[in-house]
Amino acid sequence: MNVLVYALHHEGAINKNSLGAVSEAARVAAELGGEAHAVLVGGNELTEELAGSVGAFGAAKAYRVEGPEGLAQPVVDAMGKLMSEQGYDYAVFGGGLLGFEIGAGLAARVGGGVTMEVTRIAVDDGRLVAERPILGDSSISTSRYKGKGIVIGRLNAFEARESGGSATVEDLDVDFSDFSTRARMVKRGEQRGADVNIEDADALVAGGRGLGNAEGFEALEQLAGALGGAVAATRAVVDAGWYPYAAQIGQTGKTVAPKLYLAAGISGAIQHKVGMQSSENIVAINKDANAPIFEFSDLGIVGDLNKIVPRLTEAIKAKKGA
Ligand SMILES: Cc1cc2nc3c(=O)[nH]c(=O)nc-3n(C[C@H](O)[C@H](O)[C@H](O)COP(=O)(O)OP(=O)(O)OC[C@H]3O[C@@H](n4cnc5c(N)ncnc54)[C@H](O)[C@@H]3O)c2cc1C
């Protein structure tokens, strides 16, 4: 049984989150005795080479659909057509806002079941089974699909594995619904911190209310720069307008698992913890020795971040010889 998977591309590359979804779809499709077939929607930059690049991560075929970029509904039209007309039972998405929107729309379109925040897909008795952590990641919930199934991963939960394979590219004509093309992407905005993708960064320097104000993030940007990483934030500070929402980590923000998560002026509320607790190394700077974040940190520094962060930046720069 073949499995469909959505591959999001931007600036001439498929993003890591989507490549993970492609690898995961290929793995379970093989167990079902089938192949993973990727779907890419876009304009001129969607070359045959770019479409075929999903082959290196396990897809056997790539459907190339000419259509507007960055919108959910045209992708729902394309994948809905494939699922209805070509007999696909399952579609897989990486996490992220667009994946959530397309996946939910596709489930409604094909009358399928949908599971979000999935961290593992398995095959049981010839059917897909989606596993997702629940209750603050303390338990795993397992979903089985009666009919068609849409699996939406947790951001970066699926590992992108190079398979060394190649994909054939098939151009697919889709008649988009009227409402699908009524919206158009006017501009892809660049906001503060947008030059680095926080989901892909190996090192994240996260700031909380302890920074005191928006200007406090400048020191964190310098530290992140020295580390070659990116800046993240708590909900308290994005709500206060100190940093963009795109940087929010936690229950209602992004889930990340970098090699290093350095939390500065963050108390460690459960809603923040669920978004970063899988980080390999957690370092916390907090002036309150009883702050909850120290309970799940690998290294805790009790002190004033205004003194510690600049000195840490200098020390890292000196070590790197900059
Ligand atoms: C439904 C719901 C969903 C939520 N979703 C999220 C979410 O997705 N992500 C999220 O982050 N939160 C979320 N929250 C909010 C969460 O409960 C906390 O309020 C929030 O995480 C606290 O942010 P903070 O750590 O920046 O601020 P605070 O809790 O105010 O902590 C600030 C910390 O900074 C320390 N500090 C102060 N000055 C200094 C200094 N000079 N040097 C060093 N340390 C200093 C203090 O000791 C304190 O520990 C959610 C809440 C709800 C109810």
The ligand as an SDF file (V2000), in Angstrom:
LIG
                    3D

 53 58  0  0  0  0  0  0  0  0999 V2000
   -2.9680   27.2190   28.4990 C   0  0  0  0  0  0  0  0  0  0  0  0
   -1.5970   27.7940   28.6780 C   0  0  0  0  0  0  0  0  0  0  0  0
   -0.6690   27.6030   27.6870 C   0  0  0  0  0  0  0  0  0  0  0  0
    0.6260   28.1280   27.8500 C   0  0  0  0  0  0  0  0  0  0  0  0
    1.5620   27.9150   26.8630 N   0  0  0  0  0  0  0  0  0  0  0  0
    2.8150   28.3300   27.0480 C   0  0  0  0  0  0  0  0  0  0  0  0
    3.8380   28.0660   26.0810 C   0  0  0  0  0  0  0  0  0  0  0  0
    3.5950   27.4930   25.0290 O   0  0  0  0  0  0  0  0  0  0  0  0
    5.0910   28.4670   26.3520 N   0  0  0  0  0  0  0  0  0  0  0  0
    5.4290   29.1390   27.5060 C   0  0  0  0  0  0  0  0  0  0  0  0
    6.6020   29.4770   27.6700 O   0  0  0  0  0  0  0  0  0  0  0  0
    4.4800   29.4080   28.4230 N   0  0  0  0  0  0  0  0  0  0  0  0
    3.1920   29.0410   28.2250 C   0  0  0  0  0  0  0  0  0  0  0  0
    2.2550   29.3670   29.1440 N   0  0  0  0  0  0  0  0  0  0  0  0
    2.6230   30.2930   30.2420 C   0  0  0  0  0  0  0  0  0  0  0  0
    3.3500   29.6300   31.3800 C   0  0  0  0  0  0  0  0  0  0  0  0
    2.4130   29.1250   32.3070 O   0  0  0  0  0  0  0  0  0  0  0  0
    4.2480   30.6520   32.1130 C   0  0  0  0  0  0  0  0  0  0  0  0
    3.4660   31.7460   32.5360 O   0  0  0  0  0  0  0  0  0  0  0  0
    5.3910   31.1960   31.2570 C   0  0  0  0  0  0  0  0  0  0  0  0
    6.1110   30.1460   30.6530 O   0  0  0  0  0  0  0  0  0  0  0  0
    6.3390   31.9970   32.1540 C   0  0  0  0  0  0  0  0  0  0  0  0
    7.2700   32.6490   31.3600 O   0  0  0  0  0  0  0  0  0  0  0  0
    8.6830   33.1110   31.9520 P   0  0  0  0  0  0  0  0  0  0  0  0
    9.4090   31.9240   32.4540 O   0  0  0  0  0  0  0  0  0  0  0  0
    9.3050   33.9460   30.8960 O   0  0  0  0  0  0  0  0  0  0  0  0
    8.2620   34.1130   33.1160 O   0  0  0  0  0  0  0  0  0  0  0  0
    8.2390   33.9630   34.6800 P   0  0  0  0  0  0  0  0  0  0  0  0
    7.4810   32.7770   35.1010 O   0  0  0  0  0  0  0  0  0  0  0  0
    7.8060   35.2860   35.1980 O   0  0  0  0  0  0  0  0  0  0  0  0
    9.7630   33.7010   35.0850 O   0  0  0  0  0  0  0  0  0  0  0  0
   10.7700   34.6700   35.0020 C   0  0  0  0  0  0  0  0  0  0  0  0
   12.0030   34.0850   35.6810 C   0  0  0  0  0  0  0  0  0  0  0  0
   13.0940   34.9630   35.4890 O   0  0  0  0  0  0  0  0  0  0  0  0
   13.8780   34.9550   36.6790 C   0  0  0  0  0  0  0  0  0  0  0  0
   14.6420   36.2130   36.7080 N   0  0  0  0  0  0  0  0  0  0  0  0
   14.1720   37.4750   36.8980 C   0  0  0  0  0  0  0  0  0  0  0  0
   15.1640   38.3710   36.7890 N   0  0  0  0  0  0  0  0  0  0  0  0
   16.3040   37.6650   36.5120 C   0  0  0  0  0  0  0  0  0  0  0  0
   17.6610   38.0210   36.2930 C   0  0  0  0  0  0  0  0  0  0  0  0
   18.0690   39.3030   36.3030 N   0  0  0  0  0  0  0  0  0  0  0  0
   18.5620   37.0290   36.0610 N   0  0  0  0  0  0  0  0  0  0  0  0
   18.1850   35.7290   36.0550 C   0  0  0  0  0  0  0  0  0  0  0  0
   16.9010   35.3220   36.2490 N   0  0  0  0  0  0  0  0  0  0  0  0
   15.9700   36.2840   36.4670 C   0  0  0  0  0  0  0  0  0  0  0  0
   12.8800   34.8140   37.7970 C   0  0  0  0  0  0  0  0  0  0  0  0
   13.5020   34.2750   38.9600 O   0  0  0  0  0  0  0  0  0  0  0  0
   11.8480   33.8690   37.1710 C   0  0  0  0  0  0  0  0  0  0  0  0
   12.1200   32.5110   37.5010 O   0  0  0  0  0  0  0  0  0  0  0  0
    0.9620   28.8560   29.0210 C   0  0  0  0  0  0  0  0  0  0  0  0
    0.0040   29.0320   30.0170 C   0  0  0  0  0  0  0  0  0  0  0  0
   -1.2510   28.5110   29.8410 C   0  0  0  0  0  0  0  0  0  0  0  0
   -2.2530   28.7100   30.9600 C   0  0  0  0  0  0  0  0  0  0  0  0
  1  2  1  0
  2  3  1  0
  2 52  2  0
  3  4  2  0
  4  5  1  0
  4 50  1  0
  5  6  2  0
  6  7  1  0
  6 13  1  0
  7  8  2  0
  7  9  1  0
  9 10  1  0
 10 11  2  0
 10 12  1  0
 12 13  2  0
 13 14  1  0
 14 15  1  0
 14 50  1  0
 15 16  1  0
 16 17  1  0
 16 18  1  0
 18 19  1  0
 18 20  1  0
 20 21  1  0
 20 22  1  0
 22 23  1  0
 23 24  1  0
 24 25  2  0
 24 26  1  0
 24 27  1  0
 27 28  1  0
 28 29  2  0
 28 30  1  0
 28 31  1  0
 31 32  1  0
 32 33  1  0
 33 34  1  0
 33 48  1  0
 34 35  1  0
 35 36  1  0
 35 46  1  0
 36 37  1  0
 36 45  1  0
 37 38  2  0
 38 39  1  0
 39 40  1  0
 39 45  2  0
 40 41  1  0
 40 42  2  0
 42 43  1  0
 43 44  2  0
 44 45  1  0
 46 47  1  0
 46 48  1  0
 48 49  1  0
 50 51  2  0
 51 52  1  0
 52 53  1  0
M  END
$$$$
